[in-house]
């Protein structure tokens, strides 16, 4: 009778040890996945902050470009210089058609710049 109790107790200890090992492994895996997801989120926030800083730099240039393009529909050297500066900050603002530097419509650029700035909680200046 005593042997049966010892075997049962031994079996119970083994089951508890395996259950603890499995539970510990699952908890470690969940923590690892959570820390990885948190680092991915932090990386996205840093990338978004970098984009916002670029948007802050590009917004006055795009606004000047918009004023010049309305004043000089044929173009001028100042517009080319501003376009070059904008494209150096945001290459995706370059229009795909033709040689030289042409930008996408200023309405689209201003919309995107303001969007990035609003996402970071920065007050966006009104359009003149």
N, C-alpha and C positions, 0 to 999 in steps of 0.2 A: 504494500500500500504506500509506503514511504517513497519507494522508487518511482511510482506513478506520479506522485506529487512533485518530486524533484524534476522528472522529465517534463511535466506540464509547466512548471515554473521556468525551466530552462528554455522551453519552446516559447513561452510568453516573453521572456527577455529578448530572445532572438527576434521575434516579431516586432517588439517595441524598438529595438535598435535599428532594424531595417526601415520602419516607419519614420523614425527620426532622421535617418540618413536621406530618405527620399524627400521628406518635408524640407530639410535643410538645403538640399540641392535645388528644389523648386524655389525656395525663398531667394537663394543666391542668384538663380537665373532671372527672377523677376526684378531684383535690385539691379543686376547688370543691364537688363534691357531698359529699365527706367533711367539709369544713369546715361546710357547711350542715347536714348531719346532726348533727355535733357540737354546733353551736349550738342545734339543736332539742332535743337531749338535755339540754344545760345548762339550757335554758328549762324543760323538764319537771321537772328536778331542783329548780330554784328554785320552781316552782309547787307541787311536792310538799312542799318545805320550808315554804312559806307555809301550806299546808294543815295540816302538822304543828304549826306554831306555833299555829294556830287551834284545833287539837285539844287542845293542851296547855292552852289557856285555857278551852276548853269542858268538858273532862273533869270538873273539880271541880263545875262548875255542874250538869252532868247527874247526877252522883252525889248532889248535894243534892236535886235535883228528884226523883230516884228515891226517896230516903228520905222526902221530904215526901209524895209520891204514895202511898206505902205507909202512912204514918201518917194521912193525910187523903184518903181515896178520893173525897170530895165536892169537894175542891179548897179552896184558901185563897189569900189575896192574895200570900203569899210565892211560891207556885207560879207565879202569873201573872207576877210580876216575874222569876223565874228563867227562865221560858219565853221571855219577851221578850228577855232577855240571850242565851239560847242561839240564838234565831232571828236576832238581830242578828249573831252570829258565823257561824252555819250556817243560811242561809235554807232549805236543803233538808230540814231537820229539822221544818219546819212541816207539820202534818197538813192534808190538803186539805179536810177536812169541817168545815163550820159556820163561823159567825162567831167572832170572838175568836181568841186564840192557843191552839192545841192542838198538841202535839208528837206525833211518831210514837212508838211504844213505846220505852221506855228501853232495853230489851235491844238493839234495833236500833241506837240511837244509840251505846251503849257499845261494841258490836261494831265499828262503823265508826270510832269514835275510836281504839280500841285498834289497829285495823288500820293506820290512818295513822301512828300513833306507832311501831309495830313496824317498818314499812317504812323508817323513818329510823334505826332502831337504838336507839330510846329505850326504856328499861325502863318497862313499864306497871305502875302500881300494881294490886294485887289488888283484886278487888271486895269491899267490906265485907259 
